């Protein structure tokens, strides 16, 4: 009887031990997960978001959010309704070439809605001969699909040549390679995917990538798509650059890559690429340079007479670079290049499905079918421009950029960091920078880009607007004076919108509001 009691007691102790172990393990995992969340996002934002979402459980709070949500939806839909005319929602019963005139009219209406030479970025070259050249080349390849290289061998050759030209521009070493993608976002997505798969091969199941807060949002998208962890670090307030020492402190056994910008989109600043490359070498991780924006300015800046940091494969530690010909390469929209130091790295972005009943299937990028017509237009523009053409364009753009920087040294304005290429970002410690930007748009019909964290706006110099540098400076000075002297000038929808966003502790709410904007892109009221 006593022996039986001891056995039962021993069983109970084992059960308690097992349950305690399971509970302890789960608790430990939760603590580790929370610690990593604090490490990635910071303690204050995490706690703030937690309490905001807790408050949202109260009915009156949720009702208020729903009300604002409906307002945002109506506002976005109203905006698009105002610029939509003569909707065609059903295929015409009888087709007609007259519909081409509708297309032409719509294009002309788009052109009337803005001053082409006063747009920040977006339109990188507005000369008619560039447009005509690409259109002439593209008409020969309207139906070409690089998915079928045996049917369209010349498209494959053109794409190989474009990749090789870009590798040459960025001093790719022997064995370097690349692929054509649909744009900078896809290039960054594929780089992230490649490094996730690289990490998996090394047994890293929870990969981390270290980036700056100014890195392109496509990296956030990639982390969302591919279930990767981003360690986003603050940049230096003076230089606008990542601090290599801070990056070093965050490298661990889960780190698969560090990303640097040349330059970044918000402020036009370069990250310390050579220092980041040395860290990548030391810790045997990958290092990607996002040169999508710098693209065809970077390789030709020196010949144009401008000194910029080294930002190609000569930087030790670099394993991949992305570059967009459809920006300063002046090609048709829809082409970017992702370049790798080795073919082994490139293979990590590929997909194959050898078991498919439809036959053997393998693709180099995210898309299956791709428009060969874009590659044809790009090839024609690049080869027709030539090195000398790009050097001249680079000289004109960077000269205009330097002129703007040198002539906007106002007490009320502050240029963020040390921009060296084509983007200049302005903020202010005494005036609302969004109000300045808004008034700049009203005074000179400028299409500028508004920024946040910190509140600012930037202007991206292109071949389309470089001739307007003096006018930009004059109008910017007028905008500063207007905001400084007229209290009413500081009020606008832009100012109110960004002011409201800044006050929201949970940016997830803001994100949901702007999903209505995305909904409107493919639907009518």
C-alpha positions as CSV (number, residue, x, y, z in Angstrom):
1,X,0.0,0.0,0.0
2,X,2.8,2.4,1.0
3,X,4.7,1.5,-2.2
4,X,1.6,2.2,-4.3
5,X,1.2,5.7,-2.6
6,X,4.9,6.4,-3.4
7,X,4.4,5.5,-7.1
8,X,1.3,7.7,-7.3
9,X,3.2,10.6,-5.6
10,X,6.1,10.1,-8.0
11,X,3.7,10.2,-11.0
12,X,2.1,13.5,-9.6
13,X,5.6,15.0,-9.2
14,X,6.5,14.0,-12.8
15,X,3.2,15.6,-14.1
16,X,4.0,18.8,-12.1
17,X,7.5,18.8,-13.4
18,X,6.4,18.4,-17.0
19,X,3.7,21.0,-16.7
20,X,6.2,23.4,-15.0
21,X,8.7,22.8,-17.8
22,X,6.1,23.5,-20.5
23,X,4.8,26.6,-18.8
24,X,8.3,27.9,-18.2
25,X,9.3,27.2,-21.8
26,X,6.2,29.0,-23.1
27,X,6.8,31.9,-20.7
28,X,10.5,32.1,-21.7
29,X,9.5,32.2,-25.4
30,X,7.0,35.0,-24.7
31,X,9.6,37.0,-22.9
32,X,12.2,36.5,-25.7
33,X,9.5,37.5,-28.3
34,X,8.7,40.6,-26.2
35,X,12.4,41.5,-25.8
36,X,12.9,41.2,-29.6
37,X,9.9,43.4,-30.2
38,X,11.3,46.0,-27.8
39,X,14.6,45.7,-29.5
40,X,13.1,46.3,-33.0
41,X,10.6,49.0,-32.2
42,X,11.5,50.5,-28.9
43,X,9.8,50.2,-25.5
44,X,7.7,53.4,-25.7
45,X,6.1,52.7,-29.2
46,X,5.2,49.1,-28.2
47,X,3.6,50.1,-24.9
48,X,1.8,53.0,-26.6
49,X,0.4,50.7,-29.3
50,X,-0.7,48.2,-26.6
51,X,-2.7,50.8,-24.7
52,X,-4.2,52.3,-27.9
53,X,-5.5,48.9,-28.9
54,X,-6.7,48.2,-25.4
55,X,-8.7,51.4,-25.6
56,X,-10.1,50.4,-29.0
57,X,-12.0,47.6,-27.2
58,X,-14.3,50.2,-25.8
59,X,-17.3,50.7,-28.0
60,X,-17.3,54.5,-28.0
61,X,-13.6,54.6,-29.0
62,X,-14.2,52.1,-31.9
63,X,-17.3,54.1,-33.0
64,X,-15.2,57.2,-33.3
65,X,-12.5,55.4,-35.3
66,X,-15.2,54.0,-37.6
67,X,-16.6,57.4,-38.1
68,X,-13.2,58.8,-39.1
69,X,-12.7,55.8,-41.3
70,X,-15.8,56.5,-43.2
71,X,-14.8,60.1,-43.7
72,X,-11.5,59.1,-45.1
73,X,-13.2,56.7,-47.5
74,X,-15.5,59.3,-48.8
75,X,-12.7,61.9,-49.1
76,X,-10.6,59.6,-51.2
77,X,-13.5,58.5,-53.4
78,X,-14.5,62.1,-53.9
79,X,-11.0,63.1,-55.0
80,X,-10.9,60.4,-57.7
81,X,-14.4,61.1,-58.8
82,X,-13.5,64.7,-59.5
83,X,-10.7,63.7,-61.9
84,X,-12.6,60.9,-63.6
85,X,-14.6,61.6,-66.8
86,X,-16.6,59.4,-69.2
87,X,-16.2,56.1,-67.5
88,X,-16.2,53.0,-69.7
89,X,-17.1,50.0,-67.5
90,X,-18.2,47.5,-70.2
91,X,-16.5,46.3,-73.3
92,X,-18.0,48.3,-76.3
93,X,-20.4,46.2,-78.3
94,X,-18.8,47.4,-81.5
95,X,-15.1,48.1,-81.3
96,X,-13.7,51.3,-83.0
97,X,-10.4,53.0,-83.5
98,X,-12.1,56.2,-82.4
99,X,-11.5,55.1,-78.8
100,X,-7.8,55.9,-79.4
101,X,-8.9,59.6,-79.5
102,X,-10.4,59.2,-76.0
103,X,-7.0,57.8,-74.9
104,X,-5.2,60.8,-76.5
105,X,-7.6,63.3,-74.9
106,X,-7.1,61.7,-71.5
107,X,-3.3,61.9,-71.8
108,X,-3.6,65.6,-72.8
109,X,-5.8,66.3,-69.8
110,X,-3.2,64.7,-67.5
111,X,-0.6,67.0,-69.0
112,X,-2.7,70.0,-68.3
113,X,-3.2,69.1,-64.7
114,X,0.5,69.9,-63.9
115,X,3.6,71.7,-65.0
116,X,5.8,69.0,-66.3
117,X,9.0,71.0,-65.5
118,X,8.0,71.6,-61.9
119,X,7.4,68.1,-60.6
120,X,9.7,66.6,-58.0
121,X,11.0,63.3,-59.5
122,X,8.5,61.1,-61.3
123,X,9.2,62.5,-64.8
124,X,13.0,62.2,-65.2
125,X,13.4,63.3,-68.8
126,X,10.8,65.3,-70.8
127,X,12.5,65.7,-74.2
128,X,10.3,64.4,-77.0
129,X,13.1,62.6,-78.8
130,X,13.6,60.2,-75.8
131,X,9.9,59.4,-75.8
132,X,9.8,58.9,-79.6
133,X,12.9,56.8,-79.5
134,X,11.6,54.4,-76.9
135,X,8.1,54.2,-78.6
136,X,9.8,53.4,-81.9
137,X,11.7,50.5,-80.4
138,X,8.8,49.2,-78.3
139,X,6.5,48.8,-81.3
140,X,8.6,45.9,-82.6
141,X,8.2,44.0,-79.3
142,X,4.5,44.6,-78.3
143,X,3.8,40.9,-77.8
144,X,7.3,39.8,-76.7
145,X,7.5,37.8,-73.5
146,X,10.9,37.0,-71.8
147,X,9.2,33.9,-70.2
148,X,9.7,32.3,-73.6
149,X,13.3,32.9,-74.7
150,X,13.1,30.3,-77.4
151,X,10.4,32.2,-79.1
152,X,11.9,35.7,-78.4
153,X,15.6,35.1,-78.4
154,X,16.4,38.7,-79.2
155,X,14.6,39.8,-76.0
156,X,16.8,37.5,-74.0
157,X,19.9,39.0,-75.7
158,X,18.7,42.6,-75.0
159,X,18.1,41.8,-71.3
160,X,21.5,40.1,-71.0
161,X,23.1,43.2,-72.6
162,X,21.3,45.6,-70.2
163,X,22.4,43.6,-67.2
164,X,26.0,43.4,-68.4
165,X,26.0,47.2,-69.1
166,X,24.8,47.9,-65.6
167,X,27.4,45.5,-64.1
168,X,30.1,47.3,-66.0
169,X,28.8,50.6,-64.8
170,X,29.0,49.4,-61.2
171,X,32.3,47.7,-61.5
172,X,31.0,44.2,-61.1
173,X,33.8,41.7,-60.5
174,X,34.3,38.5,-62.5
175,X,31.4,36.2,-61.8
176,X,29.0,39.0,-60.9
177,X,25.5,38.7,-62.4
178,X,22.0,40.0,-62.2
179,X,18.4,40.0,-63.4
180,X,15.9,42.5,-64.8
181,X,12.9,43.3,-62.5
182,X,9.8,45.4,-62.8
183,X,11.1,48.2,-60.6
184,X,13.1,49.1,-57.5
185,X,10.5,47.6,-55.2
186,X,10.8,44.1,-56.8
187,X,14.6,44.4,-56.8
188,X,14.6,45.0,-53.1
189,X,12.0,42.3,-52.5
190,X,14.3,39.8,-54.3
191,X,17.4,40.9,-52.4
192,X,15.5,40.3,-49.2
193,X,14.2,36.9,-50.4
194,X,17.7,35.9,-51.5
195,X,19.1,36.7,-48.0
196,X,16.3,34.9,-46.3
197,X,17.1,31.8,-48.3
198,X,20.8,32.3,-47.7
199,X,20.1,32.3,-44.0
200,X,17.9,29.2,-44.1
201,X,20.8,27.3,-45.7
202,X,22.8,28.3,-42.7
203,X,20.1,27.2,-40.3
204,X,18.7,30.7,-39.5
205,X,15.0,30.3,-39.2
206,X,14.2,33.8,-37.7
207,X,16.3,36.1,-40.0
208,X,17.0,39.7,-39.1
209,X,18.0,42.5,-41.5
210,X,19.6,45.8,-40.2
211,X,18.5,49.0,-41.9
212,X,18.2,52.7,-41.2
213,X,14.8,54.4,-40.6
214,X,15.3,56.1,-44.0
215,X,15.5,52.9,-46.0
216,X,12.9,52.5,-48.7
217,X,9.5,51.2,-47.6
218,X,9.9,48.3,-50.1
219,X,12.1,46.8,-47.4
220,X,9.2,46.9,-45.0
221,X,7.0,45.3,-47.6
222,X,9.6,42.5,-48.1
223,X,9.7,41.9,-44.4
224,X,5.9,41.6,-44.4
225,X,5.8,39.3,-47.4
226,X,8.7,37.0,-46.4
227,X,8.2,37.0,-42.6
228,X,11.6,38.6,-41.8
229,X,12.5,40.8,-38.9
230,X,13.7,44.4,-39.5
231,X,16.0,46.1,-37.1
232,X,15.4,49.8,-38.0
233,X,17.9,52.2,-36.5
234,X,17.8,55.9,-36.1
235,X,20.1,58.0,-38.3
236,X,22.4,60.7,-37.0
237,X,20.4,64.0,-36.8
238,X,23.3,66.0,-38.3
239,X,24.6,63.8,-41.1
240,X,21.4,61.8,-41.8
241,X,23.5,58.6,-41.9
242,X,23.5,55.3,-40.1
243,X,26.0,55.0,-37.3
244,X,28.2,52.0,-38.0
245,X,28.9,51.5,-34.3
246,X,25.2,51.2,-33.6
247,X,24.8,48.7,-36.5
248,X,27.7,46.6,-35.1
249,X,25.9,46.4,-31.7
250,X,22.8,44.9,-33.3
251,X,24.6,42.2,-35.4
252,X,24.0,38.7,-34.0
253,X,23.6,35.1,-35.0
254,X,20.3,35.8,-36.7
255,X,21.5,38.7,-38.9
256,X,21.5,37.8,-42.6
257,X,22.2,41.3,-44.1
258,X,22.7,45.0,-43.7
259,X,21.1,47.4,-46.2
260,X,22.6,50.8,-47.1
261,X,21.2,53.6,-49.4
262,X,23.0,55.5,-52.1
263,X,21.2,57.8,-51.6
264,X,18.0,57.3,-49.5
265,X,14.7,58.5,-50.9
266,X,13.5,60.8,-48.0
267,X,16.5,63.0,-47.6
268,X,19.0,62.2,-50.3
269,X,21.7,61.2,-47.9
270,X,24.3,58.4,-48.4
271,X,24.8,55.8,-45.7
272,X,28.4,55.1,-44.7
273,X,28.8,52.3,-47.3
274,X,32.5,51.5,-46.8
275,X,32.1,51.2,-43.0
276,X,29.0,49.0,-43.4
277,X,30.9,46.9,-45.9
278,X,33.7,46.3,-43.5
279,X,31.1,45.1,-40.8
280,X,29.6,42.7,-43.4
281,X,33.1,41.3,-44.1
282,X,34.0,41.0,-40.5
283,X,30.8,39.2,-39.5
284,X,30.4,37.2,-42.7
285,X,27.0,38.6,-43.6
286,X,25.5,40.2,-46.7
287,X,25.5,43.8,-47.6
288,X,23.1,45.4,-50.1
289,X,23.4,48.9,-51.6
290,X,20.1,50.3,-52.7
291,X,21.2,52.5,-55.6
292,X,17.8,52.6,-57.2
293,X,17.5,56.3,-56.9
294,X,21.2,57.1,-57.6
295,X,21.0,54.8,-60.6
296,X,22.6,56.3,-63.7
297,X,23.9,59.4,-61.8
298,X,26.3,57.5,-59.6
299,X,28.5,55.9,-62.3
300,X,28.9,59.2,-64.2
301,X,29.2,61.7,-61.4
302,X,33.0,61.7,-61.4
303,X,33.3,62.3,-65.1
304,X,30.7,65.1,-64.7
305,X,33.1,66.8,-62.2
306,X,31.4,65.8,-58.9
307,X,32.9,63.9,-55.9
308,X,30.6,61.3,-54.3
309,X,31.3,58.3,-52.1
310,X,32.3,55.0,-53.6
311,X,29.1,53.1,-54.1
312,X,29.7,50.1,-56.4
313,X,31.2,46.6,-56.2
314,X,34.6,48.1,-55.4
315,X,33.2,48.7,-51.8
316,X,34.6,45.7,-49.9
317,X,31.8,43.6,-48.4
318,X,29.1,44.5,-51.0
319,X,27.2,41.4,-52.1
320,X,24.4,43.0,-54.1
321,X,23.3,46.3,-55.6
322,X,19.9,47.5,-57.1
323,X,19.7,50.2,-59.8
324,X,16.7,51.7,-61.7
325,X,17.3,52.5,-65.3
326,X,13.7,53.9,-65.4
327,X,14.9,56.9,-63.2
328,X,18.1,58.6,-64.3
329,X,18.5,56.1,-67.2
330,X,15.5,57.8,-68.7
331,X,14.0,54.5,-70.0
332,X,10.3,53.6,-70.0
333,X,8.8,52.9,-66.6
334,X,9.0,49.3,-65.4
335,X,12.6,48.3,-65.3
336,X,15.2,47.8,-62.6
337,X,18.3,45.7,-62.2
338,X,19.3,43.6,-59.2
339,X,23.0,42.7,-59.3
340,X,24.8,40.1,-57.2
341,X,28.5,39.5,-56.6
342,X,28.1,35.8,-57.3
343,X,25.7,33.5,-59.2
344,X,25.2,31.5,-56.0
345,X,23.6,34.5,-54.3
346,X,21.4,35.2,-57.4
347,X,20.0,31.6,-57.3
348,X,18.5,32.2,-53.9
349,X,15.9,34.5,-55.5
350,X,14.9,32.0,-58.1
351,X,11.8,29.8,-58.0
352,X,11.3,26.4,-59.6
353,X,8.4,23.8,-59.6
354,X,9.7,20.6,-61.2
355,X,6.6,18.6,-60.2
356,X,4.0,20.9,-62.0
357,X,1.7,19.0,-64.3
358,X,2.0,21.9,-66.8
359,X,5.7,21.0,-67.4
360,X,9.0,22.2,-66.0
361,X,8.6,25.7,-64.5
362,X,11.3,28.0,-63.3
363,X,11.5,31.8,-63.1
364,X,14.2,34.3,-62.1
365,X,12.0,36.9,-60.6
366,X,8.5,37.2,-59.0
367,X,6.6,37.6,-62.2
368,X,6.1,34.8,-64.7
369,X,5.3,36.6,-68.0
370,X,7.0,39.9,-68.3
371,X,6.8,42.7,-70.9
372,X,9.6,42.4,-73.3
373,X,8.4,45.7,-74.7
374,X,9.8,47.5,-71.7
375,X,13.3,46.0,-72.1
376,X,13.3,46.9,-75.8
377,X,12.5,50.5,-75.0
378,X,15.2,50.5,-72.2
379,X,17.8,49.0,-74.5
380,X,17.1,51.6,-77.2
381,X,17.4,54.6,-74.8
382,X,20.5,53.4,-73.0
383,X,22.4,52.6,-76.2
384,X,21.3,55.9,-77.8
385,X,22.2,58.0,-74.9
386,X,25.7,56.5,-74.5
387,X,28.2,57.4,-71.8
388,X,28.7,60.9,-73.0
389,X,24.9,61.6,-73.0
390,X,24.6,60.4,-69.4
391,X,27.6,62.4,-68.3
392,X,26.1,65.6,-69.7
393,X,22.7,64.9,-68.0
394,X,24.4,64.1,-64.7
395,X,26.4,67.4,-64.9
396,X,23.2,69.4,-65.5
397,X,21.2,67.7,-62.7
398,X,23.9,67.9,-60.0
399,X,24.8,71.5,-60.9
400,X,21.1,72.4,-60.4
401,X,21.0,70.5,-57.2
402,X,24.1,72.3,-55.9
403,X,22.6,75.6,-56.9
404,X,19.5,75.0,-54.8
405,X,21.5,73.9,-51.8
406,X,23.8,76.9,-51.9
407,X,21.0,79.4,-52.4
408,X,18.5,78.2,-49.7
409,X,20.7,78.8,-46.7
410,X,17.9,80.6,-44.8
411,X,17.6,81.0,-41.0
412,X,14.1,79.5,-41.1
413,X,15.1,76.5,-43.3
414,X,17.3,73.6,-42.5
415,X,18.5,71.1,-45.1
416,X,18.4,67.6,-43.6
417,X,21.9,65.9,-43.6
418,X,24.4,66.4,-46.4
419,X,22.7,65.6,-49.7
420,X,25.2,65.0,-52.6
421,X,23.0,64.0,-55.5
422,X,19.6,65.1,-56.7
423,X,17.3,65.1,-53.7
424,X,17.2,68.0,-51.2
425,X,15.0,67.7,-48.1
426,X,14.0,70.8,-46.1
427,X,12.7,71.1,-42.5
428,X,12.4,74.0,-40.1
429,X,12.8,74.5,-36.4
430,X,10.7,77.7,-36.3
431,X,8.0,77.2,-38.9
432,X,5.8,74.3,-40.0
433,X,7.7,72.7,-42.9
434,X,4.5,71.3,-44.3
435,X,3.0,74.8,-44.5
436,X,6.1,76.0,-46.3
437,X,5.9,73.1,-48.8
438,X,2.1,73.7,-49.3
439,X,2.6,77.4,-50.0
440,X,5.5,76.6,-52.3
441,X,3.1,74.5,-54.3
442,X,0.5,77.3,-54.4
443,X,3.0,80.0,-55.4
444,X,4.7,78.2,-58.2
445,X,2.6,75.2,-59.0
446,X,5.4,72.9,-57.7
447,X,4.6,69.2,-57.2
448,X,6.8,68.4,-54.1
449,X,6.9,65.4,-51.8
450,X,5.9,65.7,-48.1
451,X,7.8,63.8,-45.5
452,X,7.4,62.8,-41.8
453,X,9.6,61.9,-38.9
454,X,10.7,64.6,-38.9
455,X,8.1,66.8,-40.7
456,X,9.7,68.0,-43.9
457,X,9.4,68.1,-47.7
458,X,11.9,67.4,-50.5
459,X,12.5,68.2,-54.1
460,X,14.1,65.8,-56.6
461,X,16.0,67.4,-59.4
462,X,15.6,65.7,-62.8
463,X,16.3,66.6,-66.5
464,X,12.7,67.7,-66.7
465,X,13.0,70.4,-64.0
466,X,16.8,71.2,-63.7
467,X,16.3,74.4,-65.8
468,X,13.9,75.6,-63.1
469,X,16.4,75.7,-60.2
470,X,16.4,79.5,-60.0
471,X,12.6,79.7,-60.0
472,X,12.4,77.0,-57.3
473,X,14.8,79.0,-55.0
474,X,12.8,82.2,-55.6
475,X,9.5,80.6,-54.9
476,X,10.8,78.7,-51.8
477,X,12.0,82.0,-50.3
478,X,8.5,83.5,-51.0
479,X,6.8,80.6,-49.3
480,X,9.0,81.0,-46.2
481,X,8.2,84.7,-46.0
482,X,4.5,84.0,-46.4
483,X,4.3,81.4,-43.7
484,X,6.4,83.6,-41.4
485,X,4.3,86.6,-41.8
486,X,0.8,85.3,-42.4
487,X,-0.8,83.0,-39.7
488,X,-3.5,81.9,-42.3
489,X,-0.7,80.6,-44.6
490,X,0.1,77.9,-42.0
491,X,-3.4,76.3,-42.4
492,X,-4.1,73.7,-45.1
493,X,-5.3,70.1,-45.6
494,X,-1.7,68.9,-45.8
495,X,-0.7,70.5,-42.6
496,X,-3.8,69.2,-40.8
497,X,-3.4,65.7,-42.2
498,X,0.3,65.3,-41.2
499,X,-0.4,67.0,-37.9
500,X,-3.1,64.4,-37.1
501,X,-0.9,61.5,-38.2
502,X,1.9,62.7,-35.9
503,X,-0.4,62.7,-32.9
504,X,-1.7,59.1,-33.5
505,X,0.2,56.7,-31.2
506,X,-0.8,53.6,-33.2
507,X,0.3,54.0,-36.8
508,X,-1.7,50.9,-37.7
509,X,-4.8,53.0,-37.5
510,X,-3.3,55.4,-40.0
511,X,-2.3,52.5,-42.3
512,X,-5.9,51.2,-42.3
513,X,-7.2,54.7,-43.2
514,X,-5.0,54.8,-46.3
515,X,-6.0,51.4,-47.4
516,X,-9.2,53.2,-48.6
517,X,-7.0,55.2,-50.9
518,X,-5.6,52.0,-52.4
519,X,-9.1,50.6,-52.8
520,X,-10.0,53.6,-54.9
521,X,-7.2,52.9,-57.4
522,X,-9.1,50.1,-59.0
523,X,-12.7,50.9,-58.5
524,X,-15.3,53.6,-59.3
525,X,-17.9,55.0,-56.9
